[in-house]
Amino acid sequence: DHVVGYAPLNDVTARDLQRKDGQWTRAKGFDTFCPVGAIMPATGVDYGALEVICRVNGEVRQHGNSAEMAFPIPVLIEYISSIMTLEPGDLIATGTPAGVSRLHPGDVVEVEILGLGVLKNPVE
């Protein structure tokens, strides 16, 4: 009852910088590295059965379901809120399904939560 909505989010990482720096800050911190789609109301959504598909240039690269997550969404919220105050409008990125691969300039990435929405963004 604390979740207002769900949105597709593209959690981009520069793996070369992650390996070079040994941590995540710069590898995930560029201005264009976390596009977020429209937030769809949580009413009636089964958070335990959200199907997520990621396509690159129309080809499915990742396909997962929230039922397969290491930690269910309520557990993530409980853990995060035990460390920091969550404010209205805060977003929680829940991770990525298997199938991470390299992106190239000109690629078009689509992240879809079936039945909720699609985020489509170009790689520059």
N, CA, C and O atoms as CSV, one atom per row, in Angstrom:
chain,resi,resn,atom,element,x,y,z
A,1,ASP,N,N,0.815,-1.203,0.000
A,1,ASP,CA,C,0.000,0.000,0.000
A,1,ASP,C,C,0.856,1.263,0.000
A,1,ASP,O,O,0.314,2.368,-0.035
A,2,HIS,N,N,2.177,1.125,0.039
A,2,HIS,CA,C,3.057,2.295,-0.016
A,2,HIS,C,C,3.539,2.590,-1.430
A,2,HIS,O,O,4.125,3.643,-1.677
A,3,VAL,N,N,3.298,1.673,-2.355
A,3,VAL,CA,C,3.758,1.836,-3.732
A,3,VAL,C,C,2.674,2.546,-4.536
A,3,VAL,O,O,1.533,2.088,-4.600
A,4,VAL,N,N,3.045,3.668,-5.148
A,4,VAL,CA,C,2.105,4.454,-5.936
A,4,VAL,C,C,2.000,3.910,-7.354
A,4,VAL,O,O,0.920,3.911,-7.945
A,5,GLY,N,N,3.127,3.444,-7.904
A,5,GLY,CA,C,3.102,2.965,-9.277
A,5,GLY,C,C,4.359,2.225,-9.661
A,5,GLY,O,O,5.302,2.093,-8.881
A,6,TYR,N,N,4.340,1.746,-10.895
A,6,TYR,CA,C,5.470,1.021,-11.462
A,6,TYR,C,C,5.829,1.661,-12.788
A,6,TYR,O,O,4.955,2.167,-13.492
A,7,ALA,N,N,7.116,1.642,-13.136
A,7,ALA,CA,C,7.565,2.225,-14.396
A,7,ALA,C,C,8.744,1.429,-14.937
A,7,ALA,O,O,9.571,0.945,-14.164
A,8,PRO,N,N,8.830,1.289,-16.258
A,8,PRO,CA,C,10.035,0.696,-16.827
A,8,PRO,C,C,11.205,1.659,-16.642
A,8,PRO,O,O,11.050,2.872,-16.780
A,9,LEU,N,N,12.357,1.114,-16.334
A,9,LEU,CA,C,13.556,1.909,-16.069
A,9,LEU,C,C,14.725,1.183,-16.712
A,9,LEU,O,O,14.849,-0.035,-16.581
A,10,ASN,N,N,15.578,1.918,-17.401
A,10,ASN,CA,C,16.747,1.324,-18.056
A,10,ASN,C,C,17.981,1.646,-17.222
A,10,ASN,O,O,18.523,2.748,-17.302
A,11,ASP,N,N,18.414,0.690,-16.433
A,11,ASP,CA,C,19.550,0.841,-15.517
A,11,ASP,C,C,20.847,0.588,-16.281
A,11,ASP,O,O,21.369,-0.527,-16.283
A,12,VAL,N,N,21.364,1.634,-16.931
A,12,VAL,CA,C,22.542,1.525,-17.792
A,12,VAL,C,C,23.816,1.559,-16.948
A,12,VAL,O,O,23.911,2.309,-15.977
A,13,THR,N,N,24.787,0.740,-17.333
A,13,THR,CA,C,26.087,0.699,-16.661
A,13,THR,C,C,27.191,0.661,-17.709
A,13,THR,O,O,27.111,-0.110,-18.665
A,14,ALA,N,N,28.219,1.486,-17.539
A,14,ALA,CA,C,29.421,1.419,-18.378
A,14,ALA,C,C,30.339,0.373,-17.753
A,14,ALA,O,O,31.106,0.679,-16.840
A,15,ARG,N,N,30.258,-0.855,-18.245
A,15,ARG,CA,C,31.010,-1.969,-17.642
A,15,ARG,C,C,32.515,-1.728,-17.685
A,15,ARG,O,O,33.225,-2.155,-16.775
A,16,ASP,N,N,33.020,-1.053,-18.721
A,16,ASP,CA,C,34.455,-0.786,-18.780
A,16,ASP,C,C,34.885,0.097,-17.614
A,16,ASP,O,O,35.935,-0.139,-17.016
A,17,LEU,N,N,34.089,1.112,-17.282
A,17,LEU,CA,C,34.419,1.979,-16.147
A,17,LEU,C,C,34.220,1.256,-14.821
A,17,LEU,O,O,34.965,1.483,-13.868
A,18,GLN,N,N,33.227,0.395,-14.761
A,18,GLN,CA,C,33.007,-0.390,-13.543
A,18,GLN,C,C,34.235,-1.254,-13.257
A,18,GLN,O,O,34.698,-1.321,-12.119
A,19,ARG,N,N,34.760,-1.916,-14.291
A,19,ARG,CA,C,35.960,-2.747,-14.112
A,19,ARG,C,C,37.170,-1.882,-13.757
A,19,ARG,O,O,37.950,-2.233,-12.871
A,20,LYS,N,N,37.322,-0.760,-14.446
A,20,LYS,CA,C,38.480,0.116,-14.237
A,20,LYS,C,C,38.466,0.745,-12.845
A,20,LYS,O,O,39.488,0.760,-12.159
A,21,ASP,N,N,37.311,1.261,-12.429
A,21,ASP,CA,C,37.211,1.978,-11.151
A,21,ASP,C,C,37.026,1.041,-9.965
A,21,ASP,O,O,37.351,1.404,-8.835
A,22,GLY,N,N,36.509,-0.158,-10.210
A,22,GLY,CA,C,36.288,-1.099,-9.114
A,22,GLY,C,C,35.058,-0.796,-8.272
A,22,GLY,O,O,34.852,-1.420,-7.231
A,23,GLN,N,N,34.252,0.142,-8.704
A,23,GLN,CA,C,32.994,0.455,-8.018
A,23,GLN,C,C,32.031,1.055,-9.033
A,23,GLN,O,O,32.354,1.148,-10.217
A,24,TRP,N,N,30.863,1.458,-8.583
A,24,TRP,CA,C,29.765,1.750,-9.499
A,24,TRP,C,C,29.492,3.229,-9.772
A,24,TRP,O,O,28.795,3.534,-10.740
A,25,THR,N,N,29.996,4.141,-8.982
A,25,THR,CA,C,29.553,5.535,-9.054
A,25,THR,C,C,29.670,6.123,-10.454
A,25,THR,O,O,28.673,6.568,-11.021
A,26,ARG,N,N,30.862,6.130,-11.012
A,26,ARG,CA,C,31.042,6.718,-12.335
A,26,ARG,C,C,30.385,5.858,-13.417
A,26,ARG,O,O,29.841,6.388,-14.386
A,27,ALA,N,N,30.434,4.539,-13.254
A,27,ALA,CA,C,29.893,3.625,-14.263
A,27,ALA,C,C,28.380,3.753,-14.427
A,27,ALA,O,O,27.840,3.407,-15.478
A,28,LYS,N,N,27.694,4.245,-13.400
A,28,LYS,CA,C,26.239,4.404,-13.467
A,28,LYS,C,C,25.805,5.868,-13.403
A,28,LYS,O,O,24.610,6.156,-13.460
A,29,GLY,N,N,26.750,6.792,-13.286
A,29,GLY,CA,C,26.407,8.158,-12.945
A,29,GLY,C,C,26.249,9.157,-14.066
A,29,GLY,O,O,26.021,10.335,-13.789
A,30,PHE,N,N,26.358,8.753,-15.317
A,30,PHE,CA,C,26.235,9.723,-16.402
A,30,PHE,C,C,24.783,10.191,-16.554
A,30,PHE,O,O,23.845,9.461,-16.234
A,31,ASP,N,N,24.623,11.400,-17.038
A,31,ASP,CA,C,23.305,12.033,-17.099
A,31,ASP,C,C,22.245,11.214,-17.829
A,31,ASP,O,O,21.072,11.265,-17.458
A,32,THR,N,N,22.624,10.473,-18.839
A,32,THR,CA,C,21.633,9.747,-19.651
A,32,THR,C,C,21.493,8.280,-19.257
A,32,THR,O,O,20.850,7.519,-19.980
A,33,PHE,N,N,22.070,7.863,-18.139
A,33,PHE,CA,C,22.184,6.440,-17.804
A,33,PHE,C,C,21.022,5.847,-17.025
A,33,PHE,O,O,21.110,4.686,-16.626
A,34,CYS,N,N,19.958,6.564,-16.789
A,34,CYS,CA,C,18.838,5.965,-16.057
A,34,CYS,C,C,17.504,6.519,-16.555
A,34,CYS,O,O,16.752,7.119,-15.787
A,35,PRO,N,N,17.209,6.315,-17.855
A,35,PRO,CA,C,15.912,6.790,-18.324
A,35,PRO,C,C,14.774,6.027,-17.647
A,35,PRO,O,O,14.874,4.827,-17.390
A,36,VAL,N,N,13.696,6.747,-17.367
A,36,VAL,CA,C,12.532,6.170,-16.683
A,36,VAL,C,C,11.291,6.439,-17.529
A,36,VAL,O,O,11.087,7.551,-18.015
A,37,GLY,N,N,10.470,5.412,-17.697
A,37,GLY,CA,C,9.222,5.547,-18.444
A,37,GLY,C,C,8.115,6.124,-17.582
A,37,GLY,O,O,8.334,6.498,-16.430
A,38,ALA,N,N,6.936,6.189,-18.153
A,38,ALA,CA,C,5.769,6.706,-17.438
A,38,ALA,C,C,5.432,5.810,-16.250
A,38,ALA,O,O,5.505,4.584,-16.334
A,39,ILE,N,N,5.067,6.446,-15.152
A,39,ILE,CA,C,4.678,5.702,-13.951
A,39,ILE,C,C,3.203,5.343,-14.069
A,39,ILE,O,O,2.340,6.208,-14.221
A,40,MET,N,N,2.944,4.058,-13.997
A,40,MET,CA,C,1.576,3.546,-14.096
A,40,MET,C,C,1.071,3.223,-12.697
A,40,MET,O,O,1.819,2.661,-11.897
A,41,PRO,N,N,-0.171,3.561,-12.380
A,41,PRO,CA,C,-0.705,3.323,-11.035
A,41,PRO,C,C,-0.580,1.861,-10.611
A,41,PRO,O,O,-0.740,0.945,-11.417
A,42,ALA,N,N,-0.290,1.670,-9.329
A,42,ALA,CA,C,-0.097,0.328,-8.770
A,42,ALA,C,C,-1.408,-0.398,-8.507
A,42,ALA,O,O,-1.411,-1.606,-8.269
A,43,THR,N,N,-2.509,0.320,-8.548
A,43,THR,CA,C,-3.812,-0.275,-8.235
A,43,THR,C,C,-4.076,-1.505,-9.096
A,43,THR,O,O,-4.051,-1.434,-10.324
A,44,GLY,N,N,-4.327,-2.619,-8.444
A,44,GLY,CA,C,-4.659,-3.851,-9.144
A,44,GLY,C,C,-3.483,-4.587,-9.758
A,44,GLY,O,O,-3.676,-5.614,-10.408
A,45,VAL,N,N,-2.264,-4.084,-9.567
A,45,VAL,CA,C,-1.077,-4.722,-10.140
A,45,VAL,C,C,-0.547,-5.783,-9.178
A,45,VAL,O,O,-0.402,-5.521,-7.984
A,46,ASP,N,N,-0.263,-6.959,-9.685
A,46,ASP,CA,C,0.337,-8.028,-8.883
A,46,ASP,C,C,1.850,-7.865,-8.938
A,46,ASP,O,O,2.487,-8.306,-9.895
A,47,TYR,N,N,2.431,-7.234,-7.918
A,47,TYR,CA,C,3.870,-6.967,-7.909
A,47,TYR,C,C,4.694,-8.248,-7.908
A,47,TYR,O,O,5.886,-8.213,-8.212
A,48,GLY,N,N,4.088,-9.358,-7.578
A,48,GLY,CA,C,4.794,-10.632,-7.583
A,48,GLY,C,C,4.793,-11.319,-8.930
A,48,GLY,O,O,5.313,-12.427,-9.058
A,49,ALA,N,N,4.218,-10.681,-9.939
A,49,ALA,CA,C,4.135,-11.306,-11.267
A,49,ALA,C,C,4.323,-10.280,-12.385
A,49,ALA,O,O,3.641,-10.339,-13.408
A,50,LEU,N,N,5.248,-9.345,-12.187
A,50,LEU,CA,C,5.523,-8.349,-13.219
A,50,LEU,C,C,6.496,-8.941,-14.233
A,50,LEU,O,O,7.602,-9.348,-13.878
A,51,GLU,N,N,6.083,-8.987,-15.483
A,51,GLU,CA,C,6.937,-9.539,-16.529
A,51,GLU,C,C,7.669,-8.395,-17.224
A,51,GLU,O,O,7.046,-7.448,-17.704
A,52,VAL,N,N,8.995,-8.492,-17.272
A,52,VAL,CA,C,9.834,-7.436,-17.831
A,52,VAL,C,C,10.594,-7.988,-19.035
A,52,VAL,O,O,11.199,-9.059,-18.972
A,53,ILE,N,N,10.549,-7.237,-20.124
A,53,ILE,CA,C,11.255,-7.624,-21.344
A,53,ILE,C,C,12.116,-6.446,-21.786
A,53,ILE,O,O,11.654,-5.305,-21.815
A,54,CYS,N,N,13.369,-6.731,-22.131
A,54,CYS,CA,C,14.258,-5.710,-22.688
A,54,CYS,C,C,14.637,-6.138,-24.101
A,54,CYS,O,O,15.111,-7.251,-24.326
A,55,ARG,N,N,14.418,-5.231,-25.041
A,55,ARG,CA,C,14.778,-5.483,-26.436
A,55,ARG,C,C,15.828,-4.465,-26.870
A,55,ARG,O,O,15.793,-3.305,-26.461
A,56,VAL,N,N,16.750,-4.911,-27.695
A,56,VAL,CA,C,17.711,-4.016,-28.329
A,56,VAL,C,C,17.534,-4.185,-29.831
A,56,VAL,O,O,17.706,-5.278,-30.371
A,57,ASN,N,N,17.189,-3.094,-30.495
A,57,ASN,CA,C,16.913,-3.116,-31.933
A,57,ASN,C,C,15.869,-4.176,-32.284
A,57,ASN,O,O,15.968,-4.846,-33.312
A,58,GLY,N,N,14.866,-4.318,-31.410
A,58,GLY,CA,C,13.770,-5.246,-31.648
A,58,GLY,C,C,14.027,-6.681,-31.222
A,58,GLY,O,O,13.104,-7.495,-31.230
A,59,GLU,N,N,15.256,-7.010,-30.852
A,59,GLU,CA,C,15.612,-8.377,-30.445
A,59,GLU,C,C,15.553,-8.505,-28.923
A,59,GLU,O,O,16.122,-7.679,-28.209
A,60,VAL,N,N,14.871,-9.529,-28.426
A,60,VAL,CA,C,14.782,-9.732,-26.976
A,60,VAL,C,C,16.160,-10.094,-26.437
A,60,VAL,O,O,16.768,-11.073,-26.868
A,61,ARG,N,N,16.650,-9.290,-25.483
A,61,ARG,CA,C,17.937,-9.548,-24.833
A,61,ARG,C,C,17.752,-10.036,-23.401
A,61,ARG,O,O,18.551,-10.826,-22.898
A,62,GLN,N,N,16.698,-9.563,-22.753
A,62,GLN,CA,C,16.430,-9.935,-21.365
A,62,GLN,C,C,14.934,-10.166,-21.208
A,62,GLN,O,O,14.115,-9.471,-21.809
A,63,HIS,N,N,14.595,-11.153,-20.391
A,63,HIS,CA,C,13.192,-11.451,-20.143
A,63,HIS,C,C,13.121,-12.064,-18.752
A,63,HIS,O,O,13.710,-13.116,-18.502
A,64,GLY,N,N,12.410,-11.416,-17.860
A,64,GLY,CA,C,12.317,-11.923,-16.497
A,64,GLY,C,C,10.979,-11.590,-15.871
A,64,GLY,O,O,10.156,-10.887,-16.456
A,65,ASN,N,N,10.781,-12.103,-14.687
A,65,ASN,CA,C,9.539,-11.902,-13.960
A,65,ASN,C,C,9.886,-11.572,-12.517
A,65,ASN,O,O,10.839,-12.119,-11.963
A,66,SER,N,N,9.117,-10.682,-11.913
A,66,SER,CA,C,9.396,-10.301,-10.522
A,66,SER,C,C,9.308,-11.498,-9.579
A,66,SER,O,O,9.873,-11.458,-8.486
A,67,ALA,N,N,8.616,-12.552,-9.976
A,67,ALA,CA,C,8.551,-13.766,-9.153
A,67,ALA,C,C,9.912,-14.456,-9.063
A,67,ALA,O,O,10.143,-15.262,-8.161
A,68,GLU,N,N,10.819,-14.139,-10.003
A,68,GLU,CA,C,12.145,-14.749,-10.042
A,68,GLU,C,C,13.206,-13.928,-9.311
A,68,GLU,O,O,14.362,-14.345,-9.233
A,69,MET,N,N,12.828,-12.775,-8.779
A,69,MET,CA,C,13.802,-11.898,-8.125
A,69,MET,C,C,14.358,-12.538,-6.858
A,69,MET,O,O,13.668,-13.292,-6.172
A,70,ALA,N,N,15.616,-12.225,-6.562
A,70,ALA,CA,C,16.250,-12.746,-5.350
A,70,ALA,C,C,15.510,-12.275,-4.101
A,70,ALA,O,O,15.394,-13.018,-3.125
A,71,PHE,N,N,15.008,-11.038,-4.134
A,71,PHE,CA,C,14.274,-10.470,-3.003
A,71,PHE,C,C,12.958,-9.890,-3.516
A,71,PHE,O,O,12.975,-9.058,-4.422
A,72,PRO,N,N,11.828,-10.303,-2.967
A,72,PRO,CA,C,10.537,-9.749,-3.393
A,72,PRO,C,C,10.471,-8.237,-3.140
A,72,PRO,O,O,11.162,-7.715,-2.265
A,73,ILE,N,N,9.645,-7.556,-3.905
A,73,ILE,CA,C,9.540,-6.101,-3.809
A,73,ILE,C,C,9.253,-5.625,-2.382
A,73,ILE,O,O,9.901,-4.671,-1.950
A,74,PRO,N,N,8.329,-6.221,-1.619
A,74,PRO,CA,C,8.116,-5.752,-0.241
A,74,PRO,C,C,9.370,-5.873,0.634
A,74,PRO,O,O,9.600,-5.029,1.501
A,75,VAL,N,N,10.170,-6.901,0.417
A,75,VAL,CA,C,11.410,-7.071,1.188
A,75,VAL,C,C,12.402,-5.968,0.823
A,75,VAL,O,O,13.075,-5.429,1.701
A,76,LEU,N,N,12.499,-5.629,-0.462
A,76,LEU,CA,C,13.378,-4.535,-0.883
A,76,LEU,C,C,12.961,-3.219,-0.235
A,76,LEU,O,O,13.800,-2.476,0.273
A,77,ILE,N,N,11.665,-2.939,-0.256
A,77,ILE,CA,C,11.167,-1.691,0.335
A,77,ILE,C,C,11.461,-1.656,1.830
A,77,ILE,O,O,11.909,-0.635,2.350
A,78,GLU,N,N,11.215,-2.748,2.514
A,78,GLU,CA,C,11.473,-2.808,3.956
A,78,GLU,C,C,12.951,-2.585,4.255
A,78,GLU,O,O,13.296,-1.832,5.166
A,79,TYR,N,N,13.821,-3.234,3.493
A,79,TYR,CA,C,15.262,-3.096,3.725
A,79,TYR,C,C,15.733,-1.669,3.450
A,79,TYR,O,O,16.415,-1.064,4.277
A,80,ILE,N,N,15.366,-1.138,2.288
A,80,ILE,CA,C,15.805,0.212,1.929
A,80,ILE,C,C,15.296,1.233,2.939
A,80,ILE,O,O,16.039,2.126,3.345
A,81,SER,N,N,14.037,1.108,3.346
A,81,SER,CA,C,13.479,2.084,4.293
A,81,SER,C,C,14.064,1.927,5.695
A,81,SER,O,O,13.904,2.823,6.524
A,82,SER,N,N,14.731,0.821,5.977
A,82,SER,CA,C,15.413,0.682,7.270
A,82,SER,C,C,16.739,1.439,7.274
A,82,SER,O,O,17.314,1.680,8.336
A,83,ILE,N,N,17.222,1.813,6.096
A,83,ILE,CA,C,18.498,2.511,5.965
A,83,ILE,C,C,18.291,4.003,5.728
A,83,ILE,O,O,19.021,4.832,6.270
A,84,MET,N,N,17.296,4.337,4.920
A,84,MET,CA,C,17.064,5.738,4.562
A,84,MET,C,C,15.569,6.012,4.513
A,84,MET,O,O,14.754,5.102,4.362
A,85,THR,N,N,15.233,7.275,4.644
A,85,THR,CA,C,13.835,7.681,4.559
A,85,THR,C,C,13.420,7.721,3.100
A,85,THR,O,O,14.046,8.401,2.287
A,86,LEU,N,N,12.375,7.001,2.773
A,86,LEU,CA,C,11.819,7.063,1.428
A,86,LEU,C,C,10.762,8.160,1.389
A,86,LEU,O,O,9.851,8.196,2.217
A,87,GLU,N,N,10.901,9.044,0.423
A,87,GLU,CA,C,9.995,10.181,0.270
A,87,GLU,C,C,9.048,9.938,-0.901
A,87,GLU,O,O,9.376,9.171,-1.806
A,88,PRO,N,N,7.879,10.579,-0.899
A,88,PRO,CA,C,6.988,10.469,-2.057
A,88,PRO,C,C,7.740,10.849,-3.335
A,88,PRO,O,O,8.424,11.871,-3.383
A,89,GLY,N,N,7.606,10.026,-4.350
A,89,GLY,CA,C,8.295,10.272,-5.616
A,89,GLY,C,C,9.608,9.531,-5.768
A,89,GLY,O,O,10.154,9.471,-6.870
A,90,ASP,N,N,10.131,8.961,-4.681
A,90,ASP,CA,C,11.365,8.179,-4.785
A,90,ASP,C,C,11.142,6.958,-5.667
A,90,ASP,O,O,10.062,6.368,-5.675
A,91,LEU,N,N,12.172,6.594,-6.403
A,91,LEU,CA,C,12.136,5.411,-7.256
A,91,LEU,C,C,13.062,4.349,-6.688
A,91,LEU,O,O,14.114,4.666,-6.133
A,92,ILE,N,N,12.672,3.095,-6.826
A,92,ILE,CA,C,13.525,1.971,-6.447
A,92,ILE,C,C,13.724,1.127,-7.695
A,92,ILE,O,O,12.765,0.588,-8.246
A,93,ALA,N,N,14.967,1.011,-8.139
A,93,ALA,CA,C,15.293,0.120,-9.252
A,93,ALA,C,C,15.573,-1.251,-8.652
A,93,ALA,O,O,16.391,-1.383,-7.742
A,94,THR,N,N,14.892,-2.265,-9.164
A,94,THR,CA,C,14.931,-3.582,-8.520
A,94,THR,C,C,15.989,-4.521,-9.074
A,94,THR,O,O,16.125,-5.641,-8.582
A,95,GLY,N,N,16.736,-4.103,-10.074
A,95,GLY,CA,C,17.764,-4.975,-10.639
A,95,GLY,C,C,17.444,-5.332,-12.077
A,95,GLY,O,O,16.497,-4.816,-12.669
A,96,THR,N,N,18.245,-6.218,-12.621
A,96,THR,CA,C,18.116,-6.546,-14.035
A,96,THR,C,C,18.112,-8.051,-14.256
A,96,THR,O,O,18.857,-8.774,-13.595
A,97,PRO,N,N,17.286,-8.530,-15.173
A,97,PRO,CA,C,17.310,-9.967,-15.486
A,97,PRO,C,C,18.615,-10.359,-16.187
A,97,PRO,O,O,19.360,-9.494,-16.648
A,98,ALA,N,N,18.880,-11.641,-16.263
A,98,ALA,CA,C,20.054,-12.137,-16.983
A,98,ALA,C,C,19.989,-11.705,-18.440
A,98,ALA,O,O,18.909,-11.512,-18.999
A,99,GLY,N,N,21.164,-11.557,-19.047
A,99,GLY,CA,C,21.221,-11.229,-20.468
A,99,GLY,C,C,21.826,-9.877,-20.765
A,99,GLY,O,O,21.662,-9.362,-21.872
A,100,VAL,N,N,22.527,-9.283,-19.803
A,100,VAL,CA,C,23.167,-7.987,-20.008
A,100,VAL,C,C,24.149,-8.108,-21.177
A,100,VAL,O,O,24.893,-9.084,-21.270
A,101,SER,N,N,24.147,-7.119,-22.060
A,101,SER,CA,C,25.076,-7.144,-23.189
A,101,SER,C,C,25.477,-5.723,-23.565
A,101,SER,O,O,24.865,-4.746,-23.134
A,102,ARG,N,N,26.508,-5.642,-24.370
A,102,ARG,CA,C,27.059,-4.351,-24.796
A,102,ARG,C,C,26.066,-3.617,-25.698
A,102,ARG,O,O,25.381,-4.223,-26.523
A,103,LEU,N,N,26.009,-2.303,-25.519
A,103,LEU,CA,C,25.209,-1.436,-26.380
A,103,LEU,C,C,26.143,-0.593,-27.230
A,103,LEU,O,O,27.289,-0.344,-26.856
A,104,HIS,N,N,25.640,-0.154,-28.382
A,104,HIS,CA,C,26.441,0.641,-29.304
A,104,HIS,C,C,25.657,1.878,-29.728
A,104,HIS,O,O,24.427,1.845,-29.764
A,105,PRO,N,N,26.359,2.979,-30.054
A,105,PRO,CA,C,25.655,4.163,-30.544
A,105,PRO,C,C,24.734,3.790,-31.708
A,105,PRO,O,O,25.122,3.059,-32.619
A,106,GLY,N,N,23.520,4.307,-31.655
A,106,GLY,CA,C,22.526,4.013,-32.675
A,106,GLY,C,C,21.565,2.902,-32.289
A,106,GLY,O,O,20.493,2.778,-32.881
A,107,ASP,N,N,21.938,2.083,-31.292
A,107,ASP,CA,C,21.016,1.051,-30.815
A,107,ASP,C,C,19.771,1.709,-30.222
A,107,ASP,O,O,19.830,2.828,-29.712
A,108,VAL,N,N,18.659,1.008,-30.296
A,108,VAL,CA,C,17.421,1.459,-29.657
A,108,VAL,C,C,17.043,0.412,-28.621
A,108,VAL,O,O,16.875,-0.764,-28.945
A,109,VAL,N,N,16.909,0.846,-27.372
A,109,VAL,CA,C,16.593,-0.044,-26.258
A,109,VAL,C,C,15.140,0.177,-25.853
A,109,VAL,O,O,14.690,1.312,-25.699
A,110,GLU,N,N,14.413,-0.931,-25.682
A,110,GLU,CA,C,13.037,-0.882,-25.190
A,110,GLU,C,C,12.962,-1.720,-23.920
A,110,GLU,O,O,13.351,-2.887,-23.917
A,111,VAL,N,N,12.466,-1.128,-22.852
A,111,VAL,CA,C,12.213,-1.859,-21.613
A,111,VAL,C,C,10.704,-1.840,-21.412
A,111,VAL,O,O,10.086,-0.778,-21.349
A,112,GLU,N,N,10.126,-3.021,-21.312
A,112,GLU,CA,C,8.673,-3.136,-21.206
A,112,GLU,C,C,8.284,-3.912,-19.957
A,112,GLU,O,O,8.844,-4.970,-19.669
A,113,ILE,N,N,7.325,-3.377,-19.224
A,113,ILE,CA,C,6.641,-4.142,-18.186
A,113,ILE,C,C,5.302,-4.501,-18.818
A,113,ILE,O,O,4.454,-3.634,-19.028
A,114,LEU,N,N,5.121,-5.780,-19.116
A,114,LEU,CA,C,3.924,-6.204,-19.851
A,114,LEU,C,C,2.652,-5.707,-19.175
A,114,LEU,O,O,2.452,-5.888,-17.973
A,115,GLY,N,N,1.810,-5.085,-19.965
A,115,GLY,CA,C,0.543,-4.579,-19.473
A,115,GLY,C,C,0.624,-3.217,-18.808
A,115,GLY,O,O,-0.406,-2.621,-18.493
A,116,LEU,N,N,1.847,-2.711,-18.587
A,116,LEU,CA,C,1.987,-1.416,-17.904
A,116,LEU,C,C,2.609,-0.339,-18.773
A,116,LEU,O,O,2.220,0.825,-18.673
A,117,GLY,N,N,3.551,-0.686,-19.612
A,117,GLY,CA,C,4.152,0.350,-20.435
A,117,GLY,C,C,5.512,-0.027,-20.971
A,117,GLY,O,O,6.138,-0.996,-20.541
A,118,VAL,N,N,5.957,0.791,-21.947
A,118,VAL,CA,C,7.236,0.580,-22.617
A,118,VAL,C,C,8.038,1.871,-22.552
A,118,VAL,O,O,7.504,2.957,-22.776
A,119,LEU,N,N,9.320,1.744,-22.244
A,119,LEU,CA,C,10.276,2.847,-22.321
A,119,LEU,C,C,11.159,2.554,-23.526
A,119,LEU,O,O,11.740,1.473,-23.625
A,120,LYS,N,N,11.262,3.508,-24.437
A,120,LYS,CA,C,12.081,3.322,-25.639
A,120,LYS,C,C,13.080,4.461,-25.698
A,120,LYS,O,O,12.702,5.632,-25.679
A,121,ASN,N,N,14.368,4.110,-25.771
A,121,ASN,CA,C,15.367,5.163,-25.826
A,121,ASN,C,C,16.535,4.767,-26.726
A,121,ASN,O,O,16.920,3.600,-26.783
A,122,PRO,N,N,17.104,5.773,-27.443
A,122,PRO,CA,C,18.263,5.515,-28.291
A,122,PRO,C,C,19.551,5.565,-27.471
A,122,PRO,O,O,19.617,6.212,-26.426
A,123,VAL,N,N,20.559,4.876,-27.966
A,123,VAL,CA,C,21.892,4.936,-27.361
A,123,VAL,C,C,22.691,5.954,-28.159
A,123,VAL,O,O,22.791,5.859,-29.382
A,124,GLU,N,N,23.259,6.929,-27.459
A,124,GLU,CA,C,24.044,7.976,-28.139
A,124,GLU,C,C,25.502,7.848,-27.797
A,124,GLU,O,O,26.320,8.636,-28.271
